[in-house]
Every structure is written in C-alpha cells, then in structure tokens.
C-alpha cells in the first residue's frame, strides 16, 4: 500500500469524527473539533485524489467512513446492533476492498475517474 492510499484511510478516519460531531457536538469546542476534522479529512482526500483515480478514492473514502460511523454509533452512542446492518456493512467493505485491489496505485496527476 502506498502513501496515497494511507491518505485515503486517514481521511476516512477523520470523516467518522466529523460526521459524529455534526450529530453530537454541543459546545463551541466540540464544534471546533468537528470543523478541524472536516478540514483534515478533505485535505487528505484531495491530496490522494491528485494521484489516484478520483472515483475509486471517493468510493473507498465514503465506504470506510460509512462503516466507521455505523460501528462507532453502535459502540459509543448506544446505537442498535442489527445483524442485517453488520452484514450489509461487510458487503460494502468487500466492494471497497475490491475497488482498491483492481485500481492501479500509480496514476498521474488528476487520475482517471
């Protein structure tokens, strides 16, 4: 895995924080943290998109962010655990991993979509 894909995973990690922040932030400090998470997330996403195919980068970003957000909601905020939800997340992650595996790592500036 190269540095560009690590940026995508980093962006998705911070996506989980800003999505949670949009729902749960109550104070100025929490809103500030949400804004910082948005900036970091999109900066890393854009940086990776400059070298990798944008469509694949975005699909991986959204897939990992969605899975992370749903799992965080269940683990930390009392969200309801449902077997069907977990199975669908696994299917989503299988698609994301599949996209990553079939995408060339080194694409020139402004990768193909």
N, C-alpha and C positions, 0 to 999 in steps of 0.2 A: 504494500500500500504506500502510495507516495504522499508527499506533503499536501497536495491539493485535496485529496480525499480526507485527510485528517482535518483540514479546514471545514469541510462539509460536516463531518461528525461534530466538530467543535461548535459550528453554527447551530446544528440541531440541538445540541445540549443546551445552549443558551436560549433556543426557541422555547424549550419546555419552561424555563424560568419566566420569560416574558408573557407567555400565554397564561400561566398560573397567576402572574402578577396582575394581568388585566382583570382577572376574576376576583382575586382575593386582596389586592392592595387597598389599604385603608388610610395609611398615613403618608405624609409627604416623602418620608424616607423610603417607604415601600414603593411609591410611585417613581421615585428617582432611580431605585434599583431596577424597576421594570424598564424604564427608558434606557438605562445603561445596557441592559440585556438585549433590548431591541437593536441598539447601535452595534454592539459586538456581534450579534447574530447575523445581521445583514452585511456588515463589513466582511466577515469571514465568508459568507455565502457569495458575495460579489467577487471577492478575491479568487475563490475557487472557480467561479463561473467564467473568469477571464482565461482559464487554461483548460477547462474541461467542458464537455457538451452541456449547455445550459439546461436543456430539457431533463437530462439524466440527473444533473446536480439538484435541480429543483424537486424532482420526484423523490430522490433519496432524502433530501432535507425535510420535506413535508412528511414523508413516511416515518422517518425516525422521530421527528417532532411529535407527530400524532401518537405514535406508540408510547413515547416517553411521557407525554401529557396524560394519557389514559391510565398508564401504570402509576404515575405519581398521584393522580386523583384517587385511585383505589388505596394506595399505600399510606398517603399522608393526609387525605382530606375526607376519609370515610365514604368514598365512592363505592357503589355497589359492585361486588365481584360477580360477574356472569361468565359462565363457561363459553357461551357463544361469542361474547365480546373478545375474550382472550384468543379464541380460535381465529376470529377474523383479523385480529392484530398479527397473529402468526402468519396468516396468508399474506397480509400487507407486507410484513417484513420479508417474507420469501420473495415477493415481487421486487422489493427494493434491492435485496441482495442479488437477485437475478439480473436486474438492470446494471448494477455495479459490475458484476462479473463479465457481462458482454460488452461493456464500454471500454474503449481504449483509454489508457491512462494519460497518454501524452497527445494532446490535440493542441494545435496552435492557438494563438491569441484569438479570442472570440469564438470558442469552439462551436461545432455544429450542434443544432438542436435536434 
